[in-house]
Amino acid sequence: MNKVADIIFFKIFKWKVFGNYNLPKKCVVIVAPHTHWIDFFLAMIVRKVTNQNINFIAKQELFKFPLGYFIRMLGGRPVNRTSRSKTVDVISEIFNNETEFKLGISPEGTRKKVKKWKTGFYYIAKEASVPIISVTLNFKDKNVNFSSPFYPTDNFETDLKKIRSFFRDVKGKIPKYS
C-alpha cells in the first residue's frame, strides 16, 4: 500500500515532503492551512508516504456502524463533545493511557478563513507534556513541510506567534481561505 501511495503522491500529484517526519511516539501534529475537504485525503496519503500512524479525533456520533468502522480504521478516535468533561482533559488522558499516540488536528477548526485559531491543540500538548509538530499543506509549491518538535512553555502568546510563523506564506487548496 505504501508503494501505491508513493506513486500517487510523488509521481502523479508531484508533491514533495520536507523536514524530519520521524515523529516522536507521542505528539500533537497541527496541519494547516485547512481550506478544502481534499486536505483530509491528502493528509491520509502523507501518513502513508511518511510511514506515520497519526490519529485524529471526531465527534462520537460519527462512530456508529458502518461509518464508525472505517473512521476507526483510518485512525479516528471518538470524543464526546456534549459531555460535561473537558475535551482537553479527555484527550490528555488518551495520551497518558497509550504508549504511542500522535494526534493530528487542524488548528483552524474549519475549512473557512479564520482570524484566530482554536487553541485546544496547544493546551492538549501542554497538559499531556508532548511536543507540537507543525505540518504545512502548501498547494502553492506542492510541498508538505514538517517542523521540529516544539514544547509549549508558560508563555502562550509568544509560543503561538512562533508556531504560526511556520505557516507564513503557505497557501491552501483555496488560497483566499489560507
HELIX and SHEET records of a PDB file:
HELIX    1   1 ASN A    2  ASP A    6  1                                   5    
HELIX    2   2 ILE A    7  ILE A   12  3                                   6    
HELIX    3   3 ILE A   38  VAL A   49  1                                  12    
HELIX    4   4 GLN A   60  PHE A   63  5                                   4    
HELIX    5   5 LEU A   67  MET A   73  1                                   7    
HELIX    6   6 THR A   87  ASN A   97  1                                  11    
HELIX    7   7 GLY A  120  ALA A  128  1                                   9    
HELIX    8   8 PHE A  156  SER A  165  1                                  10    
HELIX    9   9 PRO A  175  TYR A  177  5                                   3    
SHEET    1   A 5 LYS A  16  PHE A  18  0                                        
SHEET    2   A 5 ASN A 143  PHE A 146  1                                        
SHEET    3   A 5 ILE A 132  ASN A 138 -1                                        
SHEET    4   A 5 LYS A  26  ALA A  32  1                                        
SHEET    5   A 5 PHE A 101  ILE A 105  1                                        
SHEET    1   B 2 PHE A  56  LYS A  59  0                                        
SHEET    2   B 2 GLY A  76  VAL A  79  1                                        
END                                                                             
